Amino acid sequence: MSQPSPKYKRIVLKLSGEALREPGSRDNISPQIVHSIAAQIAEIHALGVEIALVVGGGNIWRGQSASQRGMDRATADYMGMLATVMNGLALQSELEALNVPTRVQTAIEMKNVAESFIRRRAMRHLELGRVVIFVAGTGNPFFSTDTTAALRASEMGAEVILKATKVDGVYDSDPKKNPDAKRYETLTFSEALTKRLQVMDATAFSLCMDNKVPIIVFDMMKRENIRDAVLGKSVGTVVSGE
């Protein structure tokens, strides 16, 4: 039986830090959840998809929250970047346990831990079938990991950003507060701006719009969603220029 053909050859998968944490648990990183995510990534890697990951750090440290409590914002953001490194290493360990070759590239130099981000080297890793995990954000404070995902997708020539969330798409209002909230199957960048829908933060969204990188927002808690999104099946909400 032949394998299905993926719609996208090269992707950026954006994971929030909270996605690695069991709700209500005191542990910042759940080994079971990390294993589940890694297994899903291994499935699409087996299809020949070139995969880059961008992972957040909110399960360990959230810079903006700390700055609101009086800490210097730049310092708080740098601490958040270090949190993303820990999450990236956890994902690398689990992926390599599943025999998926993986490289971690960091925007902040730390030679004993991970490679420094070099665009051409990252491109070569992808071409050789290695999963590349981008950590430490952009290396600059005041920028989110959503912006990192948009930036790296543009630099890598990715065909799509898969934004894994805890909701099954983009709604016209908060579905947790409004039971009549409407979910969109497709949106244009212009519609999302006009309706002020929170797809990504403004900087990230502008980068995707300018570089024509579509975004698929979907529920990562459903086991087959990452695979189905890569295969081009209807999953979540697709935001594009069309």
Rosetta blueprint (number, residue, H / E / L):
1 M L
2 S L
3 Q L
4 P L
5 S L
6 P L
7 K L
8 Y L
9 K L
10 R E
11 I E
12 V E
13 L E
14 K E
15 L E
16 S L
17 G H
18 E H
19 A H
20 L H
21 R L
22 E L
23 P L
24 G L
25 S L
26 R L
27 D L
28 N L
29 I L
30 S L
31 P H
32 Q H
33 I H
34 V H
35 H H
36 S H
37 I H
38 A H
39 A H
40 Q H
41 I H
42 A H
43 E H
44 I H
45 H H
46 A L
47 L L
48 G L
49 V L
50 E E
51 I E
52 A E
53 L E
54 V E
55 V E
56 G L
57 G L
58 G L
59 N L
60 I L
61 W L
62 R L
63 G H
64 Q H
65 S H
66 A H
67 S H
68 Q H
69 R L
70 G L
71 M L
72 D L
73 R H
74 A H
75 T H
76 A H
77 D H
78 Y H
79 M H
80 G H
81 M H
82 L H
83 A H
84 T H
85 V H
86 M H
87 N H
88 G H
89 L H
90 A H
91 L H
92 Q H
93 S H
94 E H
95 L H
96 E H
97 A H
98 L L
99 N L
100 V L
101 P L
102 T E
103 R E
104 V E
105 Q E
106 T E
107 A L
108 I L
109 E L
110 M L
111 K L
112 N L
113 V L
114 A L
115 E E
116 S E
117 F L
118 I L
119 R H
120 R H
121 R H
122 A H
123 M H
124 R H
125 H H
126 L H
127 E H
128 L L
129 G L
130 R L
131 V E
132 V E
133 I E
134 F E
135 V E
136 A L
137 G L
138 T L
139 G L
140 N L
141 P L
142 F L
143 F L
144 S L
145 T H
146 D H
147 T H
148 T H
149 A H
150 A H
151 L H
152 R H
153 A H
154 S H
155 E H
156 M H
157 G L
158 A L
159 E L
160 V E
161 I E
162 L E
163 K E
164 A E
165 T E
166 K L
167 V L
168 D L
169 G L
170 V E
171 Y E
172 D L
173 S L
174 D L
175 P L
176 K L
177 K L
178 N L
179 P L
180 D L
181 A L
182 K L
183 R E
184 Y E
185 E L
186 T E
187 L E
188 T E
189 F H
190 S H
191 E H
192 A H
193 L H
194 T H
195 K L
196 R L
197 L L
198 Q L
199 V L
200 M L
201 D L
202 A H
203 T H
204 A H
205 F H
206 S H
207 L H
208 C H
209 M H
210 D H
211 N L
212 K L
213 V L
214 P L
215 I E
216 I E
217 V E
218 F E
219 D E
220 M L
221 M L
222 K L
223 R L
224 E L
225 N H
226 I H
227 R H
228 D H
229 A H
230 V H
231 L L
232 G L
233 K L
234 S L
235 V L
236 G L
237 T E
238 V E
239 V E
240 S E
241 G L
242 E L
